[in-house]
Amino acid sequence: MTENKGQLALQDRLMQLVADETEIMRALERQIALTPMHPDAGKTLTDIHNAIKGHGESLRSQLEVSPGSVPAAQSPIGGLFDFASPGRGGTELLSNNLRADFAAFNYAALGYAALHEMSLRLYVPALREIAPQHLQDYAQAAQAVNHVIAPVVAWELLQDDLSCSCICPMCTLGACGCVSCCTDTIAEVWQEAALAADNPPGFPLQTPRPGSQLLLAGVQGGDRLLDVDGQPVQNFMDVQAAVRRHAIGEEVRLRIMDSSGEGRDIIVRHLNDYVRG
């Protein structure tokens, strides 16, 4: 019963992502054909299109139904692109399309993040490979939009005969630095946001699986694993490496801190691992 529930949940997620991919491809193909087109934006959109054009087919290959019987799922992404067009006076603004692209790429990326977590917990090896690859494609696509949005807005302003009015030394000379300044600011803001995450000590534990050693020891979701065999751990790779220093069957000492801040040691055994080639 649990296995069937897992399969149904995966199929629902896959069908939603197929619908997302369809809407994104349709929007990109339409945008690439727009005229006039900013040259850097046109290349960026074409590169993104080429990077993701195989996503939908790789997802369909994982659907456990015949291709002709895949039910159509609805994606909210289509509404983003409907809202982005047209712009002022009936003119379609490329910058509005890029805003919709950015939102769509992030929406798809989070969909693949969810699929990756499902593939890990339900142990689906093929999707463990596909999901992070597609997630990376969309993360890179969103960053590419960040890089091109400032020059596109400057280009659109020029189409309306609105040239640079900045009074800085560079712009006054005619060597406008506004596009570069805006692009650098965007990059810095996103980088600072990524670094600002609060990381308390230890590795955050989820609710242990039924029958596991940690569950039987009374560990709860929200507790933190502070160290393994006396060595501090902070992330997934730290914990995996520390446990893998032991042979299967050997004891491992874990230091656990509960939500009240109390710490205790638990002795468990290293029981299993992937088969290594």
C-alpha positions in Angstrom: 0.0 0.0 0.0 2.8 2.4 1.0 4.7 1.6 -2.2 1.6 2.3 -4.3 1.1 5.6 -2.5 4.7 6.5 -3.3 4.3 5.6 -7.0 1.2 7.7 -7.3 2.8 10.7 -5.6 5.8 10.4 -8.0 3.5 10.1 -11.1 1.6 13.2 -10.0 4.8 15.2 -9.6 6.2 14.0 -12.9 3.0 14.9 -14.8 3.0 18.4 -13.2 6.6 18.9 -14.2 5.8 17.7 -17.8 3.1 20.4 -17.9 5.6 23.0 -16.6 8.1 22.0 -19.2 5.6 22.3 -22.0 4.6 25.8 -21.0 8.2 26.9 -20.7 9.2 25.5 -24.0 6.1 27.1 -25.7 7.0 30.5 -24.2 10.7 30.4 -25.1 9.9 29.5 -28.7 7.5 32.4 -29.0 9.9 34.8 -27.3 12.9 33.8 -29.5 10.8 34.7 -32.6 10.0 38.2 -31.3 11.3 41.2 -33.3 13.0 43.4 -32.6 15.2 41.3 -30.3 18.0 42.3 -28.1 21.0 40.3 -29.3 22.3 39.2 -25.9 18.8 38.3 -24.8 18.1 36.4 -28.0 21.3 34.3 -27.5 20.5 33.7 -23.8 16.9 32.5 -24.5 18.2 30.2 -27.3 20.9 28.8 -25.0 18.3 28.1 -22.3 15.9 26.6 -24.9 18.7 24.2 -26.0 19.6 23.3 -22.5 16.1 22.3 -21.4 14.5 21.0 -24.6 15.0 17.3 -23.6 13.6 17.7 -20.1 10.0 16.8 -21.0 11.0 13.6 -22.8 13.2 12.4 -20.0 10.3 12.9 -17.6 7.9 11.1 -19.8 10.2 8.1 -19.9 9.7 7.8 -16.2 5.9 7.8 -16.3 4.6 4.3 -15.6 1.9 4.6 -18.2 1.9 4.5 -22.0 2.7 7.9 -23.6 -0.7 8.2 -25.2 -2.5 7.8 -21.9 -0.7 10.4 -19.9 -3.5 12.7 -18.5 -3.0 16.4 -19.1 -1.9 18.3 -16.0 -2.4 22.0 -15.7 0.5 24.3 -15.0 0.2 27.8 -13.5 3.3 28.8 -15.5 1.1 29.6 -18.6 -0.6 32.4 -16.6 2.7 34.1 -15.9 3.4 34.5 -19.6 -0.1 35.6 -20.3 0.3 38.3 -17.7 3.6 39.4 -19.2 2.2 40.3 -22.6 1.5 42.9 -23.9 3.2 45.9 -22.4 2.4 49.6 -22.6 0.4 50.7 -25.6 0.0 47.1 -26.7 3.7 46.7 -27.2 5.2 43.5 -25.8 8.1 44.3 -23.5 11.0 41.8 -23.5 11.8 42.8 -19.9 8.3 41.6 -18.8 8.9 38.3 -20.6 12.2 37.9 -18.8 10.5 38.5 -15.5 8.0 35.8 -16.3 10.9 33.6 -17.4 12.7 34.1 -14.1 9.6 33.2 -12.1 8.9 30.2 -14.3 12.5 28.9 -14.1 12.4 29.3 -10.3 9.0 27.5 -10.1 10.4 24.7 -12.2 13.6 24.5 -10.1 11.6 24.1 -6.9 9.5 21.4 -8.6 12.7 19.5 -9.4 14.0 20.1 -5.8 10.8 18.5 -4.6 11.2 15.6 -7.1 14.8 15.1 -5.9 13.7 14.8 -2.3 11.0 12.3 -3.3 13.5 10.3 -5.4 15.9 10.2 -2.4 13.3 9.1 0.2 11.4 6.7 -2.1 14.7 5.5 -3.6 14.2 5.9 -7.3 17.8 5.8 -8.8 16.9 7.1 -12.2 15.1 10.2 -10.8 18.0 10.7 -8.4 20.1 11.4 -11.5 17.5 13.4 -13.6 16.1 15.7 -10.9 19.4 17.4 -9.8 20.5 17.8 -13.5 17.2 19.6 -14.4 17.4 21.6 -11.2 20.8 22.8 -12.1 19.7 23.7 -15.7 16.9 25.9 -14.3 19.1 27.5 -11.6 21.6 28.5 -14.4 18.7 29.7 -16.5 17.5 32.0 -13.8 21.0 33.4 -13.3 21.3 34.0 -17.0 18.1 36.1 -16.9 19.6 38.0 -13.9 22.6 38.8 -16.1 20.7 40.0 -19.1 17.8 42.0 -17.5 19.7 45.3 -17.1 21.0 45.5 -20.7 17.5 44.7 -22.0 15.8 47.4 -19.9 18.4 49.9 -21.1 17.8 48.8 -24.7 14.0 49.2 -24.3 14.5 52.7 -22.9 16.6 53.6 -26.0 13.8 52.4 -28.2 11.7 55.2 -26.6 14.5 57.7 -27.1 15.3 57.7 -23.4 19.1 57.8 -23.1 21.2 57.8 -20.0 20.8 60.8 -17.7 23.1 59.7 -14.9 25.5 62.4 -13.6 28.3 60.0 -12.5 31.8 60.6 -14.1 31.6 57.6 -16.4 28.1 58.3 -17.7 28.9 62.0 -18.1 31.8 61.0 -20.4 29.5 58.8 -22.4 30.9 55.6 -21.0 27.7 54.6 -19.4 28.2 52.3 -16.4 24.5 51.9 -15.4 24.0 48.5 -17.0 27.2 47.1 -15.4 26.3 48.7 -12.0 22.8 47.2 -12.0 24.1 43.7 -13.1 26.8 43.7 -10.4 24.2 44.8 -7.8 21.9 41.9 -8.8 24.7 39.4 -8.5 25.8 40.8 -5.1 22.3 40.7 -3.7 21.7 37.1 -4.6 25.1 36.1 -3.3 24.6 37.9 0.0 21.2 36.2 0.4 22.7 32.8 -0.1 25.4 33.5 2.5 22.9 35.0 5.0 21.3 31.6 6.0 21.5 30.9 9.7 23.3 27.6 10.4 23.1 26.6 14.1 25.6 23.9 15.1 25.1 20.3 14.1 23.1 18.4 11.5 19.3 18.8 11.6 17.5 15.5 12.0 14.2 14.6 10.4 11.7 12.2 12.1 13.5 8.8 12.1 12.1 6.1 9.9 9.9 3.4 11.6 11.9 0.7 13.4 15.2 2.6 13.0 17.9 2.7 15.7 17.4 6.4 16.3 13.6 6.1 16.6 14.0 3.3 19.2 16.5 5.6 21.0 13.9 8.3 21.3 15.3 10.7 18.8 12.7 13.1 17.3 12.5 15.3 14.3 14.1 18.7 15.1 16.9 17.2 17.2 20.4 17.9 16.0 23.3 15.5 15.5 26.3 17.4 16.9 29.1 14.9 16.3 30.0 11.4 15.2 32.7 9.7 17.2 33.7 13.0 18.7 34.1 14.7 15.3 31.7 17.7 14.8 29.3 17.4 11.8 27.4 20.2 10.1 26.0 18.7 6.9 25.0 15.6 5.0 28.4 14.9 3.6 30.1 15.2 7.1 27.7 12.6 8.5 28.0 10.1 5.6 31.8 10.3 5.6 32.0 9.8 9.4 29.7 6.7 9.4 31.5 5.3 6.4 34.8 5.2 8.3 33.3 2.2 10.0 32.8 -1.2 8.5 29.3 -2.6 8.3 28.3 -3.9 11.7 30.7 -1.7 13.7 29.5 0.6 16.5 29.2 4.4 15.9 28.8 7.0 18.7 26.4 9.9 18.0 26.1 13.0 20.1 22.4 14.2 19.9 21.0 17.5 21.1 17.2 17.8 21.6 15.0 20.8 21.3 15.7 21.8 24.9 19.4 22.0 24.3 20.2 18.8 26.3 22.9 16.6 24.8 23.3 12.8 25.1 25.4 10.1 23.4 23.8 7.2 21.5 25.6 4.1 20.3 24.3 2.7 17.0 25.6 0.2 14.4 26.5 1.0 10.8 24.1 -1.3 9.0 24.0 -0.7 5.3 25.4 1.2 2.3 25.2 1.3 -1.5 27.0 -1.4 -3.4 30.2 0.1 -4.7 31.6 -0.8 -8.1 
